[in-house]
Amino acid sequence: MNEEQLTKIIQLLEETLKWTKFEGIQKVKSTLETLLTNDVEKVIYQNSDGRTSREIAVSVGSSHSTITRYWKRWATYGIVEEVKSQGGSRYKRVFSLPDFGIDIPDLEKQTNLSVNTPEPRSLSENGE
């Protein structure tokens, strides 16, 4: 093969890669949206960055066994990878939610709003 033929092959491969990435992005986003159905799951997933299941559990008010169940389920879909550590296994997310336009909820704000902020009362309930 001469230099011109190699250049043409490289250009075609780069074009193919571009379209493959585009298609893959759509599939990954769809998979993430299907598997992460609520705010807690999104936070657990995004925090799966090598932290222990206990650390994540404390941050979302869950149990470490619940976290490991999520990890095992998500591993079957390829959105987390197992990472061996001293204390056993942890899992690390493969994708970052913001990269796919998926917001990471602030559970602390939601908890504070629902627990610390009383419901608005009507004027009649205030005795006015």
C-alpha positions as CSV (number, residue, x, y, z in Angstrom):
1,M,0.0,0.0,0.0
2,N,1.2,3.5,-0.8
3,E,0.9,6.6,1.4
4,E,-2.2,7.8,-0.4
5,Q,-4.1,4.6,0.2
6,L,-3.1,4.5,3.9
7,T,-4.3,8.1,4.3
8,K,-7.7,7.3,2.7
9,I,-8.1,4.2,4.9
10,I,-7.4,6.3,8.0
11,Q,-9.9,9.0,6.9
12,L,-12.6,6.3,6.4
13,L,-11.8,4.7,9.8
14,E,-12.0,8.1,11.5
15,E,-15.4,8.8,9.9
16,T,-16.7,5.4,10.9
17,L,-15.5,6.0,14.5
18,K,-17.3,9.3,14.6
19,W,-20.6,7.8,13.7
20,T,-20.1,4.8,15.9
21,K,-19.5,7.1,18.9
22,F,-22.6,9.1,18.1
23,E,-24.8,6.0,18.0
24,G,-23.1,4.6,21.1
25,I,-23.8,7.8,23.0
26,Q,-27.5,7.6,22.3
27,K,-27.6,4.0,23.5
28,V,-25.6,4.7,26.7
29,K,-27.9,7.6,27.6
30,S,-31.0,5.5,27.0
31,T,-29.5,2.7,29.1
32,L,-28.6,5.1,32.0
33,E,-32.1,6.6,31.9
34,T,-33.7,3.2,31.9
35,L,-31.6,1.8,34.8
36,L,-31.4,4.9,37.0
37,T,-35.1,5.5,37.6
38,N,-35.0,7.8,40.6
39,D,-32.8,10.5,42.3
40,V,-31.3,8.1,44.8
41,E,-30.2,5.7,42.1
42,K,-28.6,8.5,40.2
43,V,-26.7,9.7,43.2
44,I,-25.5,6.2,44.1
45,Y,-24.4,5.7,40.5
46,Q,-22.5,9.0,40.3
47,N,-20.9,8.4,43.7
48,S,-19.7,4.9,42.6
49,D,-16.2,6.2,42.0
50,G,-14.2,3.8,44.1
51,R,-15.9,4.7,47.4
52,T,-17.0,1.9,49.6
53,S,-20.6,0.7,49.7
54,R,-20.8,1.9,53.3
55,E,-19.6,5.4,52.4
56,I,-22.2,5.7,49.7
57,A,-24.9,4.2,51.9
58,V,-24.4,6.8,54.5
59,S,-24.5,9.6,52.0
60,V,-27.9,8.5,50.6
61,G,-29.4,7.1,53.8
62,S,-29.4,3.5,52.6
63,S,-27.8,0.2,53.6
64,H,-24.5,-1.0,52.2
65,S,-26.2,-4.2,51.0
66,T,-28.6,-2.2,48.9
67,I,-25.7,-0.4,47.3
68,T,-24.0,-3.7,46.5
69,R,-27.2,-5.0,45.0
70,Y,-27.4,-2.0,42.7
71,W,-23.7,-2.5,41.7
72,K,-24.2,-6.1,40.8
73,R,-27.3,-5.3,38.7
74,W,-25.5,-2.4,37.0
75,A,-22.4,-4.6,36.3
76,T,-24.6,-7.0,34.3
77,Y,-25.4,-4.0,32.0
78,G,-21.8,-2.8,31.8
79,I,-22.3,0.6,33.4
80,V,-20.1,-0.1,36.4
81,E,-16.8,-2.1,36.7
82,E,-15.6,-4.1,39.7
83,V,-12.5,-2.9,41.3
84,K,-10.7,-5.2,43.8
85,S,-9.6,-3.6,47.0
86,Q,-8.2,-4.6,50.4
87,G,-11.6,-5.0,52.0
88,G,-13.2,-6.8,49.0
89,S,-14.8,-5.4,45.9
90,R,-16.0,-2.0,45.0
91,Y,-17.5,-0.8,41.8
92,K,-16.7,2.2,39.7
93,R,-19.1,3.9,37.3
94,V,-18.0,3.7,33.7
95,F,-19.8,6.9,32.6
96,S,-20.4,10.3,34.2
97,L,-24.1,11.3,34.2
98,P,-23.4,15.0,33.3
99,D,-21.5,13.8,30.2
100,F,-24.9,12.6,28.9
101,G,-26.9,15.6,30.0
102,I,-28.3,13.8,33.1
103,D,-28.5,16.0,36.2
104,I,-27.2,14.7,39.5
105,P,-29.9,15.5,42.1
106,D,-28.9,17.2,45.4
107,L,-30.5,14.8,47.9
108,E,-29.4,16.9,50.8
109,K,-31.4,19.9,49.5
110,Q,-34.4,17.7,48.8
111,T,-34.2,16.2,52.3
112,N,-33.8,19.6,53.9
113,L,-36.8,20.9,52.0
114,S,-39.1,18.1,52.9
115,V,-38.0,17.7,56.5
116,N,-37.1,21.2,57.6
117,T,-39.5,23.3,55.5
118,P,-43.1,23.2,56.8
119,E,-45.9,23.0,54.3
120,P,-47.5,26.4,53.5
121,R,-50.6,26.9,55.4
122,S,-53.7,28.7,54.2
123,L,-54.8,31.9,55.8
124,S,-57.7,30.1,57.5
125,E,-55.3,27.6,59.1
126,N,-53.3,30.5,60.5
127,G,-56.4,31.9,62.2
128,E,-56.6,35.0,60.1
